[in-house]
């Protein structure tokens, strides 16, 4: 018997007659889990949320929540009977109600269903919206309206919470604090949540699992560490934009050779026959800086990231390689200088395609 909290089985997600994402299967195992869906704009992430909420129909596959089929080819439970709350990226507040009344509408909806585990005052404090409660949606900023919409969704304490880019309009200075509080709140209240975001760092922090949607497919559904360090396709590598693919030849079960870097050892995530020509994923943290090394490349760019620098190097064969260095390293280099790579080169997980 399958005891997953939510099951999406072989669903085609459509808007009208246009299929946005094909044959999607994934599950949420436990009540209170948070998963994040990542992908470029227009790929169909919002369509997935709308369909789970019951605003779009399906003609293939099934959506099952807590053992009950919500959508299938023959079954469609109405949105108001699903106890699912959907918070849109756009301002979805009622314009003729104050912010306070907008939020309390959510509380009124579920008053008879379950005991409130979180109060109106808790949410106002959590989202820092006390000063806008008596204002109307047109009188507040996009970020404030988004936080009010999030409060309305949270106060319903739904079986499943669907958040569409919930923090996209929130000021960067406040976003990290809200992310921390939001994660704790969802976990404390055991509110199972699907979050759509374009921000991979946000997804990696909030989600116990991340789904990457590209080219009308769910390309990878895995824990954040594996999505980042063990991407399963070139498409996922290119989408995350966290490294570069360089040509190499497999020389043994634990090594390969690149024209510029020489021998690289490590453990292959996927085995290849000796002599195979592959594309090796090199991420910024895979190579290490060493001023004394005889392996040096030209610096063509340097990005300061606060705690670290990302040096972009160009090899003699015009391959571009990023290298991460802690910002407190003794000898900071400038563009056009030479940059040494530590030898021997060892990468714990060798990812090739």
SEMAR-833607 format. One record per residue (C-alpha): x, y, z. Coordinates in steps of 0.2 Angstrom, whole numbers, plus 5000, padded with zeros to 4 digits. Each point is the difference from the previous one (the first is absolute). Layout:
N
   c1   c2   c3
    X    Y    Z
...
This chain:
353
   c1   c2   c3
 5000 5000 5000
 5006 5017 4995
 5001 5012 5015
 5007 5016 4991
 4991 5016 5005
 4999 5006 4982
 5001 4990 4984
 5002 5008 4983
 4999 4985 4988
 5003 5002 4981
 4991 5016 4999
 5000 5011 4984
 4998 5018 5006
 4990 5011 4988
 4993 5017 4998
 4986 4999 4988
 5005 4988 4986
 5019 5004 5002
 5011 4988 5010
 5012 5009 5011
 5009 4985 5009
 4998 4982 4994
 4998 4984 5010
 5006 5007 5017
 5002 4988 5015
 5006 5004 5017
 4994 4998 5018
 5001 5009 5017
 5003 4987 5013
 4996 5008 5016
 4988 5013 5007
 5010 5016 5003
 5013 4997 4986
 5004 5015 4989
 5005 4997 4982
 5005 5013 4987
 4997 5001 4981
 5013 5009 4990
 5000 5005 4982
 5001 5015 4988
 4985 5011 4998
 4985 4994 4989
 5006 4981 5002
 4984 4995 5009
 5004 5001 5019
 4984 5011 5004
 4989 4988 4989
 5006 4986 5011
 4994 5009 5016
 4984 5006 4992
 4996 4982 4995
 5004 4993 5017
 4988 5013 5008
 4987 4995 4988
 4999 5015 4989
 5005 4990 4984
 4994 4982 4995
 5011 4985 4995
 4996 4987 4988
 5014 4988 5004
 5008 4994 5016
 4994 5004 5018
 5003 5011 5014
 4997 4992 5017
 5001 5009 5017
 4999 4991 5017
 4994 4984 4991
 4986 5009 4991
 5000 5003 4981
 4997 5019 4996
 5003 4999 4981
 5000 4987 4987
 4992 4996 4983
 4984 4997 5008
 5000 5009 5017
 5001 5018 5004
 4998 5007 5018
 4995 5018 5000
 5014 5012 5006
 4990 5006 5015
 4999 4981 5006
 5018 4997 4999
 5007 5010 5015
 5014 5006 4990
 5006 5018 5000
 5008 5008 4985
 5009 5016 5002
 5004 5008 4983
 5015 5011 4996
 4989 5014 4994
 4990 5010 5013
 4984 4989 5002
 4993 5010 5014
 4982 5007 4999
 5002 5018 4996
 4984 5006 5010
 5006 4992 5016
 5013 5006 5012
 5016 4990 5002
 4994 4994 5017
 4983 4994 4993
 5009 4992 4985
 5010 4990 5013
 4985 4996 5011
 4990 4993 4986
 5013 4985 5000
 4997 4998 5019
 4981 5000 4998
 5001 4987 4986
 5008 4987 5012
 4992 5005 5016
 4989 4985 5001
 5012 4987 4993
 5014 5000 5012
 5007 5009 5015
 5012 5014 4996
 5018 4996 5004
 5006 5018 4994
 4991 5016 5004
 4997 5015 4990
 5011 5010 5011
 5014 4987 4998
 5000 5002 4981
 4999 5019 5001
 5016 5000 5011
 5008 4986 4989
 4998 5010 4984
 5002 5017 5007
 4984 5007 4993
 4992 5009 5015
 5001 5017 4992
 4990 4995 4985
 4986 4991 5008
 4987 5014 4997
 5006 5005 4983
 4993 4993 4984
 5010 4990 4987
 5002 5015 4988
 5008 5009 5014
 5014 4988 5004
 5016 4995 4991
 5001 4984 4990
 5011 4992 5013
 4988 5004 5014
 4985 4994 4990
 5009 4984 4997
 5004 4998 5018
 4981 5003 5004
 4995 4987 4987
 5012 4988 5009
 4992 5003 5017
 4983 4997 4993
 5006 4983 4993
 5009 4995 5016
 4986 5004 5012
 4989 4987 4991
 5011 4986 5005
 4997 4990 4985
 5004 4982 4997
 5011 5006 4986
 5007 5017 4997
 5005 5006 4982
 5011 5015 4999
 5004 5008 4983
 5016 5011 5002
 4994 5005 5017
 5015 5011 5004
 5004 5007 4982
 4994 5018 5005
 5008 5000 5018
 5015 5011 5002
 5016 4991 5000
 5005 5006 5017
 4984 4992 5008
 4999 4985 4989
 5013 4989 5009
 4991 5003 5017
 4983 4996 4993
 5008 4984 4992
 5006 4994 5017
 4984 5004 5009
 4989 4993 4986
 5009 4983 5000
 4999 4999 5019
 4982 5005 5000
 4995 4987 4987
 5010 4986 5009
 4993 5005 5017
 4982 5000 4993
 5003 4985 4989
 4993 5009 4985
 5005 4990 4984
 5005 5012 4987
 5005 5001 4982
 5009 5016 4995
 5004 5006 4983
 5015 5011 4998
 5013 5006 4988
 5013 5002 5013
 5010 4984 5002
 5008 5006 5017
 4983 5002 5007
 4994 4983 4994
 5016 4992 5007
 4997 5008 5017
 4981 4997 5001
 4997 4984 4991
 5004 4982 5007
 4998 4995 4981
 5002 5011 4984
 4992 4997 4983
 5008 5007 4985
 4988 5003 4985
 5007 5003 4983
 4994 4997 4982
 4982 4994 5006
 5008 4987 5012
 5004 4997 5018
 5018 4997 4997
 5006 4997 5017
 4991 4998 5017
 5012 4997 5014
 5007 5007 5016
 5009 5017 4998
 5018 4993 5002
 4998 4988 4986
 4991 5013 4988
 5016 5011 5003
 5014 4988 5001
 4993 4985 4990
 4989 5008 4986
 4993 4986 4989
 5001 5009 4983
 5009 5014 4990
 4983 5009 5000
 5000 5001 5019
 5019 5005 5000
 4996 5014 4988
 4985 5006 5010
 5008 5001 5017
 5015 5009 4992
 5012 4995 5014
 5015 4993 4990
 5006 4996 4983
 5002 4984 4989
 5017 4996 4993
 5005 4987 4988
 5010 4985 5007
 5004 4982 4997
 4998 4986 5013
 5017 4992 5003
 4995 4988 5015
 4986 4995 5011
 5005 5015 5011
 5008 5012 4989
 4998 5011 4984
 5011 5011 4990
 4997 5018 4994
 5012 5009 4988
 5002 5015 5011
 4998 4993 5018
 5009 4984 4997
 4995 4985 5011
 4985 5001 5011
 4996 4986 5013
 4984 4996 5009
 4985 4989 5001
 4989 5000 4985
 4981 5003 5003
 4997 4990 4985
 5013 4987 4992
 5006 5002 4983
 5011 4988 4989
 5019 5005 5000
 5003 5011 4985
 4983 5008 5000
 4999 5018 4995
 4989 5009 5013
 4995 5017 5006
 5006 5003 5018
 4991 5012 5012
 5012 5011 5009
 4992 5010 5013
 5008 5016 5009
 5004 4990 5016
 5008 4985 4990
 5017 5008 4997
 5011 5008 5013
 5012 5016 4999
 5019 4997 5002
 5012 5014 4996
 5014 4988 5000
 4992 4989 4986
 5008 4998 4983
 4982 4999 4993
 4995 5018 4997
 4986 5008 4990
 4995 5018 4996
 4987 5009 5010
 4987 5008 4989
 4987 5004 5014
 4999 5001 5018
 4983 5001 5010
 5000 5005 5018
 4986 4990 5010
 5003 5006 5018
 5007 4984 5007
 5009 4995 4984
 5006 5005 4983
 4996 4991 4984
 5015 5001 4988
 4996 4996 4982
 5015 4993 4991
 5004 4997 4982
 5011 4985 4995
 5011 4999 4984
 4986 4991 4991
 4988 5014 5004
 4991 4990 5013
 4991 5011 5014
 5002 4993 5017
 4993 5008 5017
 5010 4998 5016
 4993 5004 5017
 5013 5008 5013
 4996 5006 5018
 5000 5019 5000
 5013 5000 5014
 5013 4991 4989
 5017 5009 5002
 5004 5003 4982
 4985 5008 4991
 5002 5000 4981
 4995 5013 4987
 4993 4997 4983
 5014 4996 4987
 5011 4992 5013
 5005 4982 5001
 4990 4988 5012
 5008 4984 5006
 4989 4984 5002
 5006 4987 5013
 5006 4983 4994
 4996 4986 5001
 4982 5004 4995
 4987 4989 5009
 4981 5002 4999
 4991 4989 5012
 4985 4998 4989
 5004 5000 4982
 4984 5004 4990
 5001 4997 4981
 4989 5000 4985
